[in-house]
């Protein structure tokens, strides 16, 4: 299926009215960046020494920012944009944006939920299978010519029927759980609060969840409220036969503790799509065959990224036309007045 990501007539009409008022902050999908420039007259915030001069000259004119979860908008930048009314995120994550400051200012914040749920859940299952069955290691083993010399690889662990705990049973966590049902896994979860009617067992704490499962899958939102939620105590409760899979944010896991326990054999393995200081990965992890490392690619399919782009522009169009957002995390103040 071909997805048309060209600017719509509405985009082009809007561009005549909003030239210079949309600001791109940080790198974005090339086609999205091109549309913002061509159809909306958007500028790109400089990252070099000219940034301060740019903001002094143009900051008053900016009414909407388009950014990503990897970049976001901090309080300092918000304060340099006194007319800012909305921060539109390309992606589901928005933990790099100071939402508390946005709320104080009455600035709306949006993201692109749902459209990436399936692809992220697919990657979570892929990482789980890969790290437990040693697929990436086995591939390297064959490519290195070791099979004829050393014989078979060591035995791995079965996936079907395992006990799997999910940290964060939201959209993505629920999609992961549904996939695990197909493998006959026993699923349990931890959230801020128990979900009424959920078919899965609820654990009162992340530590209690980890102590009772073979695999811990992290699908919680990022941000200050979940920073190092999966800490050393949780990882030690998971134990030397336990596996960790993280498709959430690197900040949710205590990465130093994770590296320490993996290198000492106190965890069986980990499948990681996210890291605390991307794109930097702890060097010790690169040496471990018990770890599968991906470059934050869970939503990285043609179909999903096109849908994310379309929803990003839909949020931007709605804000510029009506002062509201299609998928608000935080509605603009004028939308509730």
Secondary structure as a PSIPRED ss2 file (coil, helix, strand):
# PSIPRED VFORMAT (PSIPRED V4.0)

   1 X C   1.000  0.000  0.000
   2 X C   1.000  0.000  0.000
   3 X C   1.000  0.000  0.000
   4 X C   1.000  0.000  0.000
   5 X C   1.000  0.000  0.000
   6 X C   1.000  0.000  0.000
   7 X C   1.000  0.000  0.000
   8 X C   1.000  0.000  0.000
   9 X H   0.000  1.000  0.000
  10 X H   0.000  1.000  0.000
  11 X H   0.000  1.000  0.000
  12 X H   0.000  1.000  0.000
  13 X H   0.000  1.000  0.000
  14 X H   0.000  1.000  0.000
  15 X H   0.000  1.000  0.000
  16 X H   0.000  1.000  0.000
  17 X H   0.000  1.000  0.000
  18 X H   0.000  1.000  0.000
  19 X C   1.000  0.000  0.000
  20 X C   1.000  0.000  0.000
  21 X C   1.000  0.000  0.000
  22 X E   0.000  0.000  1.000
  23 X E   0.000  0.000  1.000
  24 X E   0.000  0.000  1.000
  25 X C   1.000  0.000  0.000
  26 X C   1.000  0.000  0.000
  27 X C   1.000  0.000  0.000
  28 X C   1.000  0.000  0.000
  29 X C   1.000  0.000  0.000
  30 X H   0.000  1.000  0.000
  31 X H   0.000  1.000  0.000
  32 X H   0.000  1.000  0.000
  33 X H   0.000  1.000  0.000
  34 X H   0.000  1.000  0.000
  35 X H   0.000  1.000  0.000
  36 X H   0.000  1.000  0.000
  37 X H   0.000  1.000  0.000
  38 X H   0.000  1.000  0.000
  39 X H   0.000  1.000  0.000
  40 X H   0.000  1.000  0.000
  41 X C   1.000  0.000  0.000
  42 X C   1.000  0.000  0.000
  43 X E   0.000  0.000  1.000
  44 X E   0.000  0.000  1.000
  45 X C   1.000  0.000  0.000
  46 X C   1.000  0.000  0.000
  47 X C   1.000  0.000  0.000
  48 X C   1.000  0.000  0.000
  49 X C   1.000  0.000  0.000
  50 X C   1.000  0.000  0.000
  51 X H   0.000  1.000  0.000
  52 X H   0.000  1.000  0.000
  53 X H   0.000  1.000  0.000
  54 X H   0.000  1.000  0.000
  55 X H   0.000  1.000  0.000
  56 X H   0.000  1.000  0.000
  57 X H   0.000  1.000  0.000
  58 X H   0.000  1.000  0.000
  59 X H   0.000  1.000  0.000
  60 X H   0.000  1.000  0.000
  61 X H   0.000  1.000  0.000
  62 X C   1.000  0.000  0.000
  63 X C   1.000  0.000  0.000
  64 X E   0.000  0.000  1.000
  65 X E   0.000  0.000  1.000
  66 X E   0.000  0.000  1.000
  67 X E   0.000  0.000  1.000
  68 X E   0.000  0.000  1.000
  69 X C   1.000  0.000  0.000
  70 X C   1.000  0.000  0.000
  71 X C   1.000  0.000  0.000
  72 X C   1.000  0.000  0.000
  73 X C   1.000  0.000  0.000
  74 X C   1.000  0.000  0.000
  75 X H   0.000  1.000  0.000
  76 X H   0.000  1.000  0.000
  77 X H   0.000  1.000  0.000
  78 X H   0.000  1.000  0.000
  79 X H   0.000  1.000  0.000
  80 X C   1.000  0.000  0.000
  81 X C   1.000  0.000  0.000
  82 X C   1.000  0.000  0.000
  83 X C   1.000  0.000  0.000
  84 X C   1.000  0.000  0.000
  85 X C   1.000  0.000  0.000
  86 X E   0.000  0.000  1.000
  87 X E   0.000  0.000  1.000
  88 X E   0.000  0.000  1.000
  89 X E   0.000  0.000  1.000
  90 X E   0.000  0.000  1.000
  91 X C   1.000  0.000  0.000
  92 X C   1.000  0.000  0.000
  93 X C   1.000  0.000  0.000
  94 X C   1.000  0.000  0.000
  95 X C   1.000  0.000  0.000
  96 X C   1.000  0.000  0.000
  97 X C   1.000  0.000  0.000
  98 X C   1.000  0.000  0.000
  99 X H   0.000  1.000  0.000
 100 X H   0.000  1.000  0.000
 101 X H   0.000  1.000  0.000
 102 X H   0.000  1.000  0.000
 103 X H   0.000  1.000  0.000
 104 X H   0.000  1.000  0.000
 105 X H   0.000  1.000  0.000
 106 X C   1.000  0.000  0.000
 107 X C   1.000  0.000  0.000
 108 X E   0.000  0.000  1.000
 109 X E   0.000  0.000  1.000
 110 X E   0.000  0.000  1.000
 111 X C   1.000  0.000  0.000
 112 X C   1.000  0.000  0.000
 113 X C   1.000  0.000  0.000
 114 X C   1.000  0.000  0.000
 115 X C   1.000  0.000  0.000
 116 X C   1.000  0.000  0.000
 117 X H   0.000  1.000  0.000
 118 X H   0.000  1.000  0.000
 119 X H   0.000  1.000  0.000
 120 X H   0.000  1.000  0.000
 121 X H   0.000  1.000  0.000
 122 X H   0.000  1.000  0.000
 123 X H   0.000  1.000  0.000
 124 X H   0.000  1.000  0.000
 125 X H   0.000  1.000  0.000
 126 X H   0.000  1.000  0.000
 127 X H   0.000  1.000  0.000
 128 X H   0.000  1.000  0.000
 129 X H   0.000  1.000  0.000
 130 X H   0.000  1.000  0.000
 131 X H   0.000  1.000  0.000
 132 X H   0.000  1.000  0.000
 133 X H   0.000  1.000  0.000
 134 X C   1.000  0.000  0.000
 135 X H   0.000  1.000  0.000
 136 X H   0.000  1.000  0.000
 137 X H   0.000  1.000  0.000
 138 X H   0.000  1.000  0.000
 139 X H   0.000  1.000  0.000
 140 X H   0.000  1.000  0.000
 141 X H   0.000  1.000  0.000
 142 X H   0.000  1.000  0.000
 143 X H   0.000  1.000  0.000
 144 X C   1.000  0.000  0.000
 145 X C   1.000  0.000  0.000
 146 X C   1.000  0.000  0.000
 147 X H   0.000  1.000  0.000
 148 X H   0.000  1.000  0.000
 149 X H   0.000  1.000  0.000
 150 X H   0.000  1.000  0.000
 151 X C   1.000  0.000  0.000
 152 X C   1.000  0.000  0.000
 153 X C   1.000  0.000  0.000
 154 X C   1.000  0.000  0.000
 155 X C   1.000  0.000  0.000
 156 X C   1.000  0.000  0.000
 157 X C   1.000  0.000  0.000
 158 X C   1.000  0.000  0.000
 159 X C   1.000  0.000  0.000
 160 X C   1.000  0.000  0.000
 161 X C   1.000  0.000  0.000
 162 X C   1.000  0.000  0.000
 163 X E   0.000  0.000  1.000
 164 X E   0.000  0.000  1.000
 165 X E   0.000  0.000  1.000
 166 X E   0.000  0.000  1.000
 167 X E   0.000  0.000  1.000
 168 X C   1.000  0.000  0.000
 169 X C   1.000  0.000  0.000
 170 X C   1.000  0.000  0.000
 171 X H   0.000  1.000  0.000
 172 X H   0.000  1.000  0.000
 173 X H   0.000  1.000  0.000
 174 X H   0.000  1.000  0.000
 175 X H   0.000  1.000  0.000
 176 X H   0.000  1.000  0.000
 177 X H   0.000  1.000  0.000
 178 X H   0.000  1.000  0.000
 179 X H   0.000  1.000  0.000
 180 X H   0.000  1.000  0.000
 181 X H   0.000  1.000  0.000
 182 X C   1.000  0.000  0.000
 183 X C   1.000  0.000  0.000
 184 X C   1.000  0.000  0.000
 185 X C   1.000  0.000  0.000
 186 X E   0.000  0.000  1.000
 187 X E   0.000  0.000  1.000
 188 X E   0.000  0.000  1.000
 189 X E   0.000  0.000  1.000
 190 X E   0.000  0.000  1.000
 191 X C   1.000  0.000  0.000
 192 X C   1.000  0.000  0.000
 193 X C   1.000  0.000  0.000
 194 X C   1.000  0.000  0.000
 195 X C   1.000  0.000  0.000
 196 X C   1.000  0.000  0.000
 197 X C   1.000  0.000  0.000
 198 X C   1.000  0.000  0.000
 199 X C   1.000  0.000  0.000
 200 X C   1.000  0.000  0.000
 201 X E   0.000  0.000  1.000
 202 X E   0.000  0.000  1.000
 203 X C   1.000  0.000  0.000
 204 X C   1.000  0.000  0.000
 205 X C   1.000  0.000  0.000
 206 X H   0.000  1.000  0.000
 207 X H   0.000  1.000  0.000
 208 X H   0.000  1.000  0.000
 209 X H   0.000  1.000  0.000
 210 X H   0.000  1.000  0.000
 211 X H   0.000  1.000  0.000
 212 X C   1.000  0.000  0.000
 213 X C   1.000  0.000  0.000
 214 X C   1.000  0.000  0.000
 215 X E   0.000  0.000  1.000
 216 X E   0.000  0.000  1.000
 217 X E   0.000  0.000  1.000
 218 X E   0.000  0.000  1.000
 219 X C   1.000  0.000  0.000
 220 X C   1.000  0.000  0.000
 221 X C   1.000  0.000  0.000
 222 X C   1.000  0.000  0.000
 223 X C   1.000  0.000  0.000
 224 X H   0.000  1.000  0.000
 225 X H   0.000  1.000  0.000
 226 X H   0.000  1.000  0.000
 227 X C   1.000  0.000  0.000
 228 X C   1.000  0.000  0.000
 229 X C   1.000  0.000  0.000
 230 X E   0.000  0.000  1.000
 231 X C   1.000  0.000  0.000
 232 X H   0.000  1.000  0.000
 233 X H   0.000  1.000  0.000
 234 X H   0.000  1.000  0.000
 235 X H   0.000  1.000  0.000
 236 X H   0.000  1.000  0.000
 237 X H   0.000  1.000  0.000
 238 X H   0.000  1.000  0.000
 239 X C   1.000  0.000  0.000
 240 X C   1.000  0.000  0.000
 241 X C   1.000  0.000  0.000
 242 X C   1.000  0.000  0.000
 243 X E   0.000  0.000  1.000
 244 X E   0.000  0.000  1.000
 245 X E   0.000  0.000  1.000
 246 X E   0.000  0.000  1.000
 247 X C   1.000  0.000  0.000
 248 X C   1.000  0.000  0.000
 249 X C   1.000  0.000  0.000
 250 X H   0.000  1.000  0.000
 251 X H   0.000  1.000  0.000
 252 X H   0.000  1.000  0.000
 253 X E   0.000  0.000  1.000
 254 X C   1.000  0.000  0.000
 255 X H   0.000  1.000  0.000
 256 X H   0.000  1.000  0.000
 257 X H   0.000  1.000  0.000
 258 X H   0.000  1.000  0.000
 259 X H   0.000  1.000  0.000
 260 X H   0.000  1.000  0.000
 261 X H   0.000  1.000  0.000
 262 X H   0.000  1.000  0.000
 263 X H   0.000  1.000  0.000
 264 X C   1.000  0.000  0.000
 265 X C   1.000  0.000  0.000
 266 X C   1.000  0.000  0.000
 267 X C   1.000  0.000  0.000
 268 X C   1.000  0.000  0.000
 269 X E   0.000  0.000  1.000
 270 X E   0.000  0.000  1.000
 271 X E   0.000  0.000  1.000
 272 X E   0.000  0.000  1.000
 273 X C   1.000  0.000  0.000
 274 X C   1.000  0.000  0.000
 275 X C   1.000  0.000  0.000
 276 X C   1.000  0.000  0.000
 277 X E   0.000  0.000  1.000
 278 X C   1.000  0.000  0.000
 279 X C   1.000  0.000  0.000
 280 X E   0.000  0.000  1.000
 281 X C   1.000  0.000  0.000
 282 X C   1.000  0.000  0.000
 283 X H   0.000  1.000  0.000
 284 X H   0.000  1.000  0.000
 285 X H   0.000  1.000  0.000
 286 X H   0.000  1.000  0.000
 287 X C   1.000  0.000  0.000
 288 X C   1.000  0.000  0.000
 289 X C   1.000  0.000  0.000
 290 X C   1.000  0.000  0.000
 291 X E   0.000  0.000  1.000
 292 X E   0.000  0.000  1.000
 293 X E   0.000  0.000  1.000
 294 X C   1.000  0.000  0.000
 295 X C   1.000  0.000  0.000
 296 X C   1.000  0.000  0.000
 297 X C   1.000  0.000  0.000
 298 X C   1.000  0.000  0.000
 299 X C   1.000  0.000  0.000
 300 X C   1.000  0.000  0.000
 301 X C   1.000  0.000  0.000
 302 X H   0.000  1.000  0.000
 303 X H   0.000  1.000  0.000
 304 X H   0.000  1.000  0.000
 305 X H   0.000  1.000  0.000
 306 X H   0.000  1.000  0.000
 307 X H   0.000  1.000  0.000
 308 X H   0.000  1.000  0.000
 309 X H   0.000  1.000  0.000
 310 X H   0.000  1.000  0.000
 311 X H   0.000  1.000  0.000
 312 X H   0.000  1.000  0.000
 313 X H   0.000  1.000  0.000
 314 X H   0.000  1.000  0.000
 315 X H   0.000  1.000  0.000
 316 X H   0.000  1.000  0.000
 317 X H   0.000  1.000  0.000
 318 X H   0.000  1.000  0.000
 319 X H   0.000  1.000  0.000
 320 X H   0.000  1.000  0.000
 321 X H   0.000  1.000  0.000
 322 X H   0.000  1.000  0.000
 323 X C   1.000  0.000  0.000
 324 X C   1.000  0.000  0.000
 325 X C   1.000  0.000  0.000
 326 X C   1.000  0.000  0.000
 327 X C   1.000  0.000  0.000
 328 X E   0.000  0.000  1.000
 329 X E   0.000  0.000  1.000
 330 X E   0.000  0.000  1.000
 331 X C   1.000  0.000  0.000
 332 X C   1.000  0.000  0.000
 333 X H   0.000  1.000  0.000
 334 X H   0.000  1.000  0.000
 335 X H   0.000  1.000  0.000
 336 X H   0.000  1.000  0.000
 337 X C   1.000  0.000  0.000
